[in-house]
Amino acid sequence: MGTQITINNLVKIFGSGSKATAAVDDLTLTIEPGELFFLLGPSGCGKTTLLRMIAGFIDPTSGQIAFDGKDVTHNAPNKRNTGMVFQSYALWPHMTVAGNVAFGLNVRKIPNPEKDQRVLEALAAVQMEAYAHRKPNELSGGQQQRVALARALVIKPDVLLLDEPLSNLDAKLRNDLRHQIRNVCKASGITTVYVTHDQKEALSMADRVALLRSGKIMQVGTPRELYRSPKTRFVAEFLGETNLIEAQPVDGTDHASTYQVQAGQFLGPRREGTNAERNLLSIRPEAIRLRKGGEPNTLPGKLLDTTYLGETAQHLVEIKGCPPIKIAEMNPFGSTSAVHPEPGDAVQVEFLAGDIVPVADV
């Protein structure tokens, strides 16, 4: 079950002459059958344009889109059998919940007994069967979004497309619906393409993610791969927080390299392949520890500030030769805390060698 989506050298240019802009720029991508695949990136990166080309709402300037090897590049939306969930829900206010979900089946002239059964199954999948006879204005925003998802699923699309479906909801409701939407999409087995600018949404829900910038894919991988092994400065900075440090490699072994900054030396990953020319290191705040004095593989610094957040504390530390270093400490000031410094105190900082990633400066 599920449809493979193959995109080859896809281009979409808006405008002409000197005002021409490439919203999608020679993009090639394969989305596997049954995947929950995320298009992630900042505003204007081309993710919604790409989604709408997959849906058939926008015609590409050049390139090809295929579903299971069948060219659909210039097919009309109603010839692709895709289901779309919009940011605005787009429910008919005069219809009941059941009527909204049945709309696509009516267009397809599905007979009543089958139609009623499919509507009930779709509403049950999103836990909305008890609201079948209500009108959309009697529902919360989260309930309306679930109805929109049921309406897209009921037609049994080959591909399900979601355009920032949770962006109009408050933070708590977004968190509650992430898990449910993932479960529904994976249980259906339908290949799903989901557009968002929310990093946590992508990290918590996706099978794989394509991170876009200026119409190009910067990196594709699982959430863990993109977060733990970014290839560029842009990927490292876009997904969560990171510290970017210019460090000079001075020597190395089969297992590690030694890096030099003005404050001293520290161990990092062995440099090989494309990493061999990279002096820019990405170090996540949670991969840094405050230590007591005299411990190996630490750098001296001065604590500039601490923000206490309960389960975590955010420290800002000055280290010579580096930008201010952000550190995330779990269970701060608890029994397991190594140190309890105050702003202005001298501290020792350890970078966890296995969590340091050389990145390209782009």
C-alpha positions in Angstrom: 0.0 0.0 0.0 1.1 3.5 -0.6 2.3 5.4 -3.7 5.9 6.2 -4.6 6.4 9.9 -5.6 9.3 10.6 -7.9 10.3 14.2 -8.6 12.9 14.9 -11.2 14.6 18.3 -11.9 11.5 20.2 -11.0 11.5 23.9 -11.6 8.9 26.6 -11.0 9.6 30.2 -12.0 7.3 33.0 -11.1 7.5 36.2 -13.1 9.6 36.9 -16.1 12.7 38.8 -17.2 14.6 40.6 -14.5 11.7 39.9 -12.0 11.8 36.1 -12.5 12.1 34.1 -9.3 12.7 30.4 -9.0 10.4 29.2 -6.2 11.5 25.6 -6.8 15.0 25.3 -8.4 15.9 22.0 -10.1 14.7 19.8 -7.3 15.0 16.0 -7.4 13.4 13.8 -4.7 11.9 10.4 -4.1 9.2 9.8 -1.5 8.7 6.1 -0.7 5.4 4.3 -0.5 3.6 4.8 2.8 6.1 7.4 4.1 5.1 10.4 6.3 7.4 12.8 4.5 7.9 16.4 5.7 8.8 19.5 3.6 10.4 21.8 6.2 11.9 25.2 5.8 11.5 29.0 6.4 8.9 31.1 4.7 9.5 31.5 1.0 11.7 28.4 0.7 9.4 26.7 -1.9 7.8 24.0 0.3 4.2 25.0 -0.4 4.8 25.6 -4.1 6.3 22.1 -4.3 3.3 20.6 -2.4 0.8 22.4 -4.8 2.7 21.1 -7.8 2.4 17.6 -6.4 -1.4 18.3 -6.0 -1.8 19.7 -9.5 -2.8 23.2 -8.4 0.4 24.7 -9.9 1.9 23.7 -13.2 5.7 23.3 -13.2 7.9 25.4 -15.5 9.9 22.2 -16.2 10.7 18.8 -14.7 8.6 15.8 -14.0 6.4 14.4 -11.2 5.4 10.7 -11.2 3.2 8.6 -9.0 4.3 4.9 -9.1 6.2 5.7 -12.3 3.2 7.3 -14.1 3.8 10.8 -15.3 1.3 13.2 -13.6 3.2 16.4 -14.2 0.5 18.2 -16.1 -2.5 16.2 -14.9 -5.4 18.2 -13.4 -5.9 17.8 -9.6 -9.0 15.6 -10.0 -7.0 13.2 -12.2 -4.4 12.5 -9.5 -6.5 11.0 -6.7 -4.9 13.1 -4.0 -6.4 14.3 -0.7 -5.6 17.8 0.5 -5.8 19.2 4.0 -5.6 23.0 4.1 -4.3 25.3 6.8 -7.8 27.0 6.8 -9.8 23.7 7.2 -12.1 24.9 4.3 -15.2 23.2 5.7 -18.7 24.0 4.3 -20.5 25.9 7.1 -24.0 24.9 6.0 -23.2 21.2 6.0 -23.0 18.8 8.9 -19.7 17.1 9.8 -20.9 14.0 8.0 -22.0 16.1 5.0 -18.5 17.7 4.8 -16.8 14.3 4.9 -19.1 12.9 2.3 -18.5 15.7 -0.2 -15.8 14.0 -2.1 -17.7 10.8 -2.3 -20.8 12.6 -3.7 -18.6 14.1 -6.4 -17.4 10.5 -7.2 -21.0 9.3 -7.2 -20.4 6.6 -4.5 -23.7 4.8 -3.8 -25.4 5.5 -0.4 -24.7 2.3 1.6 -21.0 2.4 0.8 -20.8 6.1 1.2 -22.3 6.1 4.7 -20.0 3.3 5.8 -16.9 5.1 4.5 -17.9 8.4 6.2 -18.4 6.5 9.5 -15.0 4.8 9.2 -13.2 8.1 8.3 -14.8 9.9 11.3 -13.9 7.0 13.6 -10.3 7.1 12.4 -10.1 10.7 13.7 -12.3 10.0 16.8 -15.1 12.3 15.5 -18.0 9.9 14.9 -19.9 11.3 17.9 -20.0 14.7 16.1 -21.3 13.6 12.8 -24.5 15.7 13.0 -23.0 18.9 14.2 -22.1 21.9 12.1 -18.5 23.1 11.8 -19.2 26.3 13.8 -20.2 24.0 16.8 -16.7 22.5 16.8 -13.3 23.7 18.2 -10.4 24.4 15.9 -8.8 21.0 16.6 -12.1 19.2 15.9 -12.5 21.1 12.7 -9.0 20.1 11.6 -9.8 16.4 12.3 -12.9 16.7 10.2 -10.8 18.1 7.4 -8.4 15.2 7.7 -11.3 12.7 7.6 -12.7 14.4 4.5 -9.3 13.9 2.8 -9.0 10.3 3.9 -12.5 9.1 3.0 -11.8 9.2 -0.7 -8.9 6.8 -0.2 -6.4 8.9 -2.0 -3.1 7.6 -3.4 -1.4 10.6 -1.8 -2.4 12.7 1.2 -1.1 16.3 1.2 -1.2 18.5 4.3 -0.4 22.2 4.1 0.6 23.5 7.6 -2.6 21.9 9.1 -1.8 22.8 12.7 -0.5 26.4 12.3 -3.9 28.0 13.3 -4.1 26.1 16.6 -2.6 27.0 20.0 0.6 25.3 21.2 -1.0 22.7 23.5 -3.6 21.6 20.9 -0.8 21.3 18.3 1.1 19.0 20.6 -2.0 16.9 21.3 -2.8 16.5 17.5 0.7 15.7 16.3 0.6 12.1 17.7 -3.0 11.5 16.5 -2.3 12.7 12.9 0.8 10.6 12.7 -1.1 7.5 13.9 -3.9 8.1 11.4 -1.6 8.6 8.5 0.6 5.6 9.3 -2.5 3.4 10.0 -3.9 4.3 6.6 -0.7 3.3 4.8 -1.2 6.3 2.4 1.9 8.2 1.3 1.7 11.5 3.0 3.5 14.8 2.3 3.3 17.4 5.1 4.4 21.0 4.8 5.5 22.9 7.9 7.9 25.5 9.2 7.7 24.1 12.7 10.9 22.1 13.5 9.3 20.3 16.5 6.4 19.2 14.4 8.8 17.7 11.8 11.1 16.1 14.4 8.2 14.5 16.3 6.1 13.2 13.4 8.2 12.5 10.3 9.6 9.3 8.9 11.9 11.6 6.8 12.4 15.3 6.3 13.6 17.4 3.4 14.9 20.8 4.6 14.5 23.4 1.9 16.1 26.9 1.3 15.6 29.1 -1.7 13.9 26.4 -3.7 16.6 23.8 -3.1 16.9 20.8 -0.8 19.7 21.4 1.7 19.5 17.9 3.3 17.2 14.9 3.4 17.0 12.3 6.2 15.3 11.0 9.3 14.7 13.5 12.0 17.5 12.0 14.0 19.9 12.2 11.1 19.2 15.9 10.4 19.4 16.9 14.0 22.5 14.8 15.0 24.4 14.9 11.7 23.7 18.3 10.0 25.9 18.8 6.9 25.8 22.6 6.8 25.5 25.6 9.1 22.0 26.3 7.8 20.7 22.8 8.7 22.4 22.9 12.2 20.9 26.3 13.0 17.4 25.7 11.6 16.8 22.5 13.5 17.0 23.5 17.2 19.8 25.5 18.8 23.5 24.9 18.3 26.9 26.5 19.0 29.0 27.1 15.9 32.7 27.2 16.7 35.7 27.8 14.4 38.4 25.4 15.6 41.7 24.4 14.1 42.6 20.7 14.0 46.1 20.1 15.3 46.4 16.3 15.3 44.3 13.1 15.3 44.1 9.4 15.8 42.0 6.6 14.2 39.2 7.5 16.6 39.4 11.3 17.3 40.9 14.6 16.4 42.2 17.4 18.7 41.0 20.9 18.0 42.5 24.2 19.0 40.8 27.4 20.0 42.3 30.4 21.9 41.3 29.0 25.3 42.9 25.6 24.7 42.4 22.2 23.1 39.6 19.7 23.1 38.8 16.3 21.5 36.3 15.9 18.7 35.4 13.5 15.9 37.9 12.0 13.6 38.1 14.1 10.4 37.6 12.2 7.2 36.1 12.5 3.7 34.3 15.7 3.1 34.7 16.6 6.8 38.5 16.9 6.4 38.4 20.5 5.2 35.8 21.7 7.7 36.9 23.8 10.6 33.4 24.9 11.6 32.0 22.6 14.4 28.3 22.3 15.4 27.8 21.5 19.1 24.3 21.3 20.6 23.7 23.0 24.0 22.7 19.6 25.5 26.1 18.2 24.4 28.1 20.5 26.7 28.7 20.1 30.4 29.8 22.4 33.2 32.6 20.7 35.2 34.7 21.2 38.3 38.3 22.4 37.8 41.1 20.1 36.9 39.2 17.6 34.8 40.6 16.5 31.4 39.3 17.7 28.0 37.8 20.9 29.5 38.2 24.6 28.5 38.2 27.5 31.0 35.4 30.0 30.8 33.3 32.5 32.7 29.6 32.1 33.3 27.8 35.1 31.9 24.2 34.3 32.6 21.8 31.5 33.8 18.1 31.2 33.0 16.3 28.7 35.3 13.4 26.9 33.6 12.6 24.2 36.1 13.5 21.0 34.4 16.4 22.7 32.6 18.7 25.7 32.9 20.2 27.6 30.1 23.7 28.8 30.7 25.7 31.3 28.7 29.5 31.0 29.0 32.3 33.1 27.7 35.3 31.0 26.3 38.3 32.8 24.7 38.3 32.5 20.9 34.6 31.3 20.7 31.3 33.1 20.5 29.2 33.0 23.7 28.5 29.3 24.4 24.9 28.1 25.1 24.6 25.1 27.5 21.5 23.2 28.4 21.6 21.5 31.8 19.0 18.9 32.8 17.8 18.8 36.4 19.8 22.0 37.3 20.7 22.6 40.9 19.5 19.0 41.7 21.5 16.4 43.5 23.3 15.2 40.3 24.4 18.7 39.2 28.2 18.8 39.0 28.5 22.5 39.8 26.3 25.4 40.9 28.0 28.5 39.5 26.8 32.1 39.7 27.2 34.7 36.9 30.7 36.0 36.9 32.2 32.7 38.3 35.0 30.9 36.5 33.9 27.5 35.1 35.2 24.6 33.2 33.4 23.5 30.0 33.4 20.0 28.4 32.3 19.4 24.8 31.1 15.8 24.4 33.4 14.6 21.6 30.9 12.1 20.1 28.3 14.9 19.7 30.5 17.4 17.9 29.7 17.6 14.1 31.9 19.3 11.5 29.7 21.3 9.1 30.1 23.3 5.9 29.9 27.0 6.3 26.8 27.5 4.1 
